[in-house]
Amino acid sequence: MFPWALRYLPGPHQEIFRYQEVLRGFIRHEIFRHKLRIPEAPKDFISCYLTQITKAVDDPVSTFNEENLIQVVIDLFLGGTDTTATTLHWALIYMVQHRAIQDRVQQELDAVLGTAPAVCYEDRERLPYTRAVLHEVQRLSSVVAVGAVRQCVTSTHVCGYYVPKGTIILPNLASVLHDPEHWETPRQFNPSHFLDKDGNFVVNEAFLPFSAGHRVCPGDQLARMELFLMFATLLRTFRFQVPEGSQGLRLEYVFGGTLQPEPQEICAVPRLKSSSSGPREEGL
Ligand code: HEM
């Protein structure tokens, strides 16, 4: 209720503010380095943003300024690291748990990609099963179970309910991803949720791990690309299994902003001798 009060209360959380300052200093330095560069066509996010600041310098209502740039860079790192890494952790855990599904993904990858040196994003069109499995990982793990906190800018009605201006909104994404009205087996890992009877990949409108609407995750496409390339490359190269003498998998989640799996050991056993493992550049 009073988030600002945390700054003044003693305790271990004060470390967060110290780290925050270190991070801001690092980004500030990076912006400074960009400004020193010889003018050239903007190549990355910071240089594009700096160009925008210059263009909007006479606009009194412009929000393009260096403080906002720092915050946007922080937002991109915050939004883009833990989410994707956690989804991949779950993907490996589910593959170990469902060995037959792992086998089928590997069969599809072998049959379609053959000896191609690496996976590229376009390949997903020819890999419906692998794609369905990855979607099912995102659906069941629901790593961002509750979307970002939003505030209603105007009074409105939703499904017959009056929502006054200023209402705080917490979108319960997990409720959609596990909704029994939209998924045949909502609590079970089932790639058929994304396959038709002929084995073609099908979209399901309740697949909303990135939320929806104007404030949908801006990293949606990047995340899909990263997940597909990493997952397909890993499964092509390794067989994942529990180590000998293991007590078995732990499938309960730990809440740490995202829903994370418990720390546990999984073995990656090399399965191909010759092919290289990186994604092909032209596919990015
Ligand atoms: C599996 C990966 C990811 C998932 C599941 C995910 C999910 C989400 C969700 C549910 C939101 C809240 C949307 C809303 O409020 O309606 C969000 C916001 C956001 N995401 Fe992602 N995300 C992922 C990857 C990424 C990546 C790779 C980036 C950037 C590199 C990114 C950057 C952001 C940012 C900056 C926001 C805040 C946007 C705003 O405030 O309008 N995310 N994400």
Residues whose N, C-alpha, C, O or C-beta is under 5 A from the ligand:
A	BS01	HEM	D75 L76 G79 G80 T83 T84 T87 V144 G147 A148 P209 F210 S211 A212 R215 V216 C217 P218 G219 L222 A223
